[in-house]
Amino acid sequence: MKATACRKMHFNAAHRLMNPNWDEKHNTDIFGVCSNPNYHGHNYDLIVKVTGDIDPETGFVYDMVKLKQITDDYVISKFDHKNLNLEVEEFRNLNPTAENIAMVIWNVLRDKIDNRFSLSVVLFETERNFVEYNGN
C-alpha cells in the first residue's frame, strides 16, 4: 500500500528576476517589480512530498525526522535569509523564479532520498502563488 508523507517548512529569501541578455526596460516589462535591481524578498513555504510503500515494520512511508533533517541541512540552511542571486551557487546563471527554485530544491533532495520513493516539492512564493515540481 502506497501513501504520501508530507513535511511543510519555511524560509525567507531575496531575489531578483531578470534575464542578463535583456536591457532593464525589457526585464521590467516582463518581470515587473520583481526585477527591482535592489532585489525583493519572500516568505516561502515549502512542502516536500515523499510517496512510497508503507513499511509494515514501522508504519512509515518515510521517517519524518530524517526528512526534516535532510531538508534542513541541504535546503533551508542553504536558502534561508540569503540573496538567492548572489549567495546560492545554483542561481549564479539561473533566474531564481519560483519554478526554478522548486526544481533546484527537488534536485538537491533527489540526491539525498532513495529513488524507490517518488518525490515532489510544492513551493509557495506567496499565499496565492505556488508551483509544484516532481522531476518531469
C-alpha atoms as a printed R data frame, in Angstrom:
    type eleno elety resid chain resno      x      y       z
1   ATOM     1    CA   MET     A     1  0.000  0.000   0.000
2   ATOM     2    CA   LYS     A     2  1.355  3.416  -1.006
3   ATOM     3    CA   ALA     A     3  0.948  6.734   0.773
4   ATOM     4    CA   THR     A     4  2.474 10.192   0.614
5   ATOM     5    CA   ALA     A     5  4.265 11.674   3.601
6   ATOM     6    CA   CYS     A     6  4.498 15.482   3.537
7   ATOM     7    CA   ARG     A     7  6.657 17.902   5.503
8   ATOM     8    CA   LYS     A     8  5.991 21.652   5.474
9   ATOM     9    CA   MET     A     9  8.834 24.101   6.140
10  ATOM    10    CA   HIS     A    10  9.551 27.777   5.771
11  ATOM    11    CA   PHE     A    11 12.399 30.022   4.655
12  ATOM    12    CA   ASN     A    12 12.905 33.679   3.797
13  ATOM    13    CA   ALA     A    13 14.977 34.772   0.837
14  ATOM    14    CA   ALA     A    14 15.579 37.681  -1.508
15  ATOM    15    CA   HIS     A    15 15.962 37.534  -5.261
16  ATOM    16    CA   ARG     A    16 15.742 39.485  -8.470
17  ATOM    17    CA   LEU     A    17 14.088 38.128 -11.583
18  ATOM    18    CA   MET     A    18 15.975 39.157 -14.681
19  ATOM    19    CA   ASN     A    19 17.491 37.955 -17.896
20  ATOM    20    CA   PRO     A    20 21.037 39.342 -18.255
21  ATOM    21    CA   ASN     A    21 20.655 39.293 -22.053
22  ATOM    22    CA   TRP     A    22 17.851 41.876 -21.865
23  ATOM    23    CA   ASP     A    23 18.014 45.577 -21.095
24  ATOM    24    CA   GLU     A    24 16.435 46.997 -17.934
25  ATOM    25    CA   LYS     A    25 13.243 48.060 -19.736
26  ATOM    26    CA   HIS     A    26 12.603 44.613 -21.183
27  ATOM    27    CA   ASN     A    27 13.296 42.978 -17.807
28  ATOM    28    CA   THR     A    28 10.850 45.371 -16.139
29  ATOM    29    CA   ASP     A    29  8.261 44.788 -18.889
30  ATOM    30    CA   ILE     A    30  8.445 41.006 -18.341
31  ATOM    31    CA   PHE     A    31  9.135 40.687 -14.596
32  ATOM    32    CA   GLY     A    32  7.643 43.955 -13.298
33  ATOM    33    CA   VAL     A    33  8.597 44.955  -9.757
34  ATOM    34    CA   CYS     A    34 10.227 41.528  -9.328
35  ATOM    35    CA   SER     A    35 13.087 42.849 -11.472
36  ATOM    36    CA   ASN     A    36 13.991 45.561  -8.963
37  ATOM    37    CA   PRO     A    37 17.800 45.975  -9.193
38  ATOM    38    CA   ASN     A    38 17.865 46.211  -5.383
39  ATOM    39    CA   TYR     A    39 16.125 42.820  -5.039
40  ATOM    40    CA   HIS     A    40 12.979 41.928  -3.077
41  ATOM    41    CA   GLY     A    41 12.081 39.135  -0.694
42  ATOM    42    CA   HIS     A    42  9.529 36.433   0.010
43  ATOM    43    CA   ASN     A    43  8.480 34.304   2.944
44  ATOM    44    CA   TYR     A    44  8.489 30.943   1.187
45  ATOM    45    CA   ASP     A    45  6.566 27.896   2.350
46  ATOM    46    CA   LEU     A    46  7.923 24.578   1.143
47  ATOM    47    CA   ILE     A    47  6.104 21.251   1.181
48  ATOM    48    CA   VAL     A    48  8.192 18.167   0.480
49  ATOM    49    CA   LYS     A    49  6.163 15.099  -0.558
50  ATOM    50    CA   VAL     A    50  7.617 11.589  -0.442
51  ATOM    51    CA   THR     A    51  5.485  8.768  -1.871
52  ATOM    52    CA   GLY     A    52  6.173  5.094  -1.369
53  ATOM    53    CA   ASP     A    53  5.089  1.864   0.232
54  ATOM    54    CA   ILE     A    54  4.135  1.911   3.884
55  ATOM    55    CA   ASP     A    55  6.782 -0.064   5.759
56  ATOM    56    CA   PRO     A    56  4.981 -2.890   7.606
57  ATOM    57    CA   GLU     A    57  7.504 -2.777  10.459
58  ATOM    58    CA   THR     A    58  7.457  0.969  11.181
59  ATOM    59    CA   GLY     A    59  4.164  2.072   9.627
60  ATOM    60    CA   PHE     A    60  6.082  4.899   7.924
61  ATOM    61    CA   VAL     A    61  6.405  5.752   4.270
62  ATOM    62    CA   TYR     A    62  9.467  7.789   5.224
63  ATOM    63    CA   ASP     A    63 10.898  8.771   8.586
64  ATOM    64    CA   MET     A    64  9.732 12.389   9.104
65  ATOM    65    CA   VAL     A    65 12.651 13.158  11.436
66  ATOM    66    CA   LYS     A    66 15.040 12.105   8.670
67  ATOM    67    CA   LEU     A    67 13.079 14.118   6.065
68  ATOM    68    CA   LYS     A    68 13.216 17.200   8.300
69  ATOM    69    CA   GLN     A    69 16.955 16.771   8.865
70  ATOM    70    CA   ILE     A    70 17.757 16.321   5.175
71  ATOM    71    CA   THR     A    71 15.658 19.330   4.197
72  ATOM    72    CA   ASP     A    72 17.085 21.499   6.991
73  ATOM    73    CA   ASP     A    73 20.675 20.512   6.179
74  ATOM    74    CA   TYR     A    74 20.565 20.761   2.386
75  ATOM    75    CA   VAL     A    75 17.805 23.267   1.586
76  ATOM    76    CA   ILE     A    76 16.730 25.503   4.465
77  ATOM    77    CA   SER     A    77 20.262 26.223   5.703
78  ATOM    78    CA   LYS     A    78 21.320 26.960   2.113
79  ATOM    79    CA   PHE     A    79 18.408 29.295   1.198
80  ATOM    80    CA   ASP     A    80 17.134 30.865   4.426
81  ATOM    81    CA   HIS     A    81 17.906 34.580   4.773
82  ATOM    82    CA   LYS     A    82 20.006 34.528   1.622
83  ATOM    83    CA   ASN     A    83 20.035 36.586  -1.543
84  ATOM    84    CA   LEU     A    84 19.471 33.737  -3.983
85  ATOM    85    CA   ASN     A    85 21.081 35.545  -6.928
86  ATOM    86    CA   LEU     A    86 24.262 36.346  -5.021
87  ATOM    87    CA   GLU     A    87 24.657 33.647  -2.381
88  ATOM    88    CA   VAL     A    88 23.299 30.405  -3.827
89  ATOM    89    CA   GLU     A    89 25.573 28.847  -6.438
90  ATOM    90    CA   GLU     A    90 22.746 27.233  -8.445
91  ATOM    91    CA   PHE     A    91 21.324 30.686  -9.255
92  ATOM    92    CA   ARG     A    92 24.517 32.320 -10.468
93  ATOM    93    CA   ASN     A    93 23.353 31.584 -14.039
94  ATOM    94    CA   LEU     A    94 19.735 30.565 -13.430
95  ATOM    95    CA   ASN     A    95 16.872 33.016 -12.938
96  ATOM    96    CA   PRO     A    96 15.505 32.320  -9.415
97  ATOM    97    CA   THR     A    97 11.840 32.108 -10.363
98  ATOM    98    CA   ALA     A    98  9.574 30.010  -8.144
99  ATOM    99    CA   GLU     A    99  9.685 27.328 -10.833
100 ATOM   100    CA   ASN     A   100 13.492 27.247 -10.881
101 ATOM   101    CA   ILE     A   101 13.760 27.373  -7.089
102 ATOM   102    CA   ALA     A   102 11.413 24.371  -6.826
103 ATOM   103    CA   MET     A   103 13.443 22.495  -9.449
104 ATOM   104    CA   VAL     A   104 16.733 23.209  -7.646
105 ATOM   105    CA   ILE     A   105 15.246 22.077  -4.316
106 ATOM   106    CA   TRP     A   106 13.927 18.901  -5.932
107 ATOM   107    CA   ASN     A   107 17.354 18.154  -7.455
108 ATOM   108    CA   VAL     A   108 19.086 18.680  -4.103
109 ATOM   109    CA   LEU     A   109 16.625 16.397  -2.294
110 ATOM   110    CA   ARG     A   110 16.517 13.800  -5.068
111 ATOM   111    CA   ASP     A   111 20.220 13.130  -4.455
112 ATOM   112    CA   LYS     A   112 19.511 12.515  -0.746
113 ATOM   113    CA   ILE     A   113 16.281 10.465  -0.910
114 ATOM   114    CA   ASP     A   114 16.305  6.909  -2.268
115 ATOM   115    CA   ASN     A   115 14.886  6.606  -5.806
116 ATOM   116    CA   ARG     A   116 12.365  3.975  -4.678
117 ATOM   117    CA   PHE     A   117 10.387  6.953  -3.355
118 ATOM   118    CA   SER     A   118  8.593  9.411  -5.618
119 ATOM   119    CA   LEU     A   119  9.466 12.976  -4.717
120 ATOM   120    CA   SER     A   120  7.619 16.228  -5.268
121 ATOM   121    CA   VAL     A   121  8.106 19.729  -3.906
122 ATOM   122    CA   VAL     A   122  5.498 22.456  -3.637
123 ATOM   123    CA   LEU     A   123  6.864 25.963  -3.198
124 ATOM   124    CA   PHE     A   124  4.615 28.826  -2.133
125 ATOM   125    CA   GLU     A   125  6.128 32.163  -3.096
126 ATOM   126    CA   THR     A   126  3.074 33.972  -1.787
127 ATOM   127    CA   GLU     A   127 -0.128 32.803  -0.175
128 ATOM   128    CA   ARG     A   128 -1.726 32.577  -3.634
129 ATOM   129    CA   ASN     A   129  1.200 31.828  -5.954
130 ATOM   130    CA   PHE     A   130  2.860 28.428  -5.819
131 ATOM   131    CA   VAL     A   131  4.466 25.825  -8.044
132 ATOM   132    CA   GLU     A   132  4.887 22.080  -7.813
133 ATOM   133    CA   TYR     A   133  7.815 20.183  -9.307
134 ATOM   134    CA   ASN     A   134  8.284 16.417  -9.451
135 ATOM   135    CA   GLY     A   135 11.183 15.979 -11.838
136 ATOM   136    CA   ASN     A   136  9.156 15.811 -15.025
